[in-house]
Structure formats: structure tokens, C-alpha cells
Amino acid sequence: MNEKRNWLGPYIPEGSFFKEFVQQVKLVYNLMLDGRVHPITKLIPIAALAYLVFPADIVIDLTPVLGQVDDVAILLLGFRFFLEFAPDEVVQEHLRRLTKQVRETWEVKNEGGAEGAPPPNKEVVEGEFKDLDDKRE
């Protein structure tokens, strides 16, 4: 797997910033629903979301841009800490599953002509299969 990390956390390259960001948001959502992630760890993104609706701010929202930037920064930091504190094997499992779903959705199943025919310009290798673990003869 070709996992990378950015400012938010782990992701698998999908070709565009937007797809990778959506992948990471889905990852956070799936981890929130996973029972293997400790409940205290799940409080991190909840607290970050609560900060958005809580009336007190670090930077007052009266300034046009700066007031909203701190809200977004706290939310992204909360997601980042959540992904860092969640068990790595659980994060990897969900990340693989998310990218597999996306790739299966967009995969071309039949490039060639008739159903069951090999795609054009592809080498076909034929062979026999023997299961060595099978006890039946």
C-alpha cells in the first residue's frame, strides 16, 4: 500500500487534494464508530466540533477572516490528534477498506469485446491449479 501522511494524517493518494481530504474525513467518521478506538480518544474530535459552536473563541469572530481561521484550525488539529492517538492497526484497516471501496467503484471490469474474452493486446497465460493443502485426491 502506498500510504502517505500530510498535515491531517495518513491517507492513500487518490490523485487530488479534495479526494484525499474526503478520504480522511471518512476515516475519522469510521474510526468514531469503531469500538476498538478508546472512548477518551473519541472525545478529541467531539471537543473540536464543540469548539465550533461554543460562543467563546480564542480569536474573536469580529475580525473578518481571522475569526474563522482559528475555528478551522482547531477542528483540523482535533482530527489530526484523533488520528495520531487512534490505534495504528485500526487506522490502517479502515484506510485500506476505504481505498478499496473507491477503487472498486471506478475499476474497469471489461476492456475488451465479448463477455469473457480477454482484453485486446494483453498476454494470456494458461495453466493448471493444484491445491497442495487439499487432502482429497
C-alpha positions, 0 to 999 in steps of 0.5 A: 500500500502506498500510504502517505501522511500530510498535515491531517494524517495518513491517507492513500493518494487518490490523485487530488487534494479534495479526494484525499481530504474526503478520504480522511474525513471518512476515516475519522467518521469510521474510526468514531464508530469503531469500538476498538478506538478508546472512548477518551480518544473519541472525545478529541474530535467531539471537543473540536466540533464543540469548539465550533459552536461554543460562543467563546473563541480564542480569536474573536469572530469580529475580525473578518477572516481571522475569526474563522481561521482559528475555528478551522484550525482547531477542528483540523488539529482535533482530527489530526490528534484523533488520528495520531492517538487512534490505534495504528492497526485500526487506522490502517484497516479502515484506510485500506477498506476505504481505498478499496471501496473507491477503487472498486467503484471506478475499476474497469471490469471489461476492456475488451469485446465479448463477455469473457474474452480477454482484453485486446493486446494483453498476454494470456497465460494458461495453466493448471491449479493444484491445491497442495493443502487439499487432502482429497485426491 
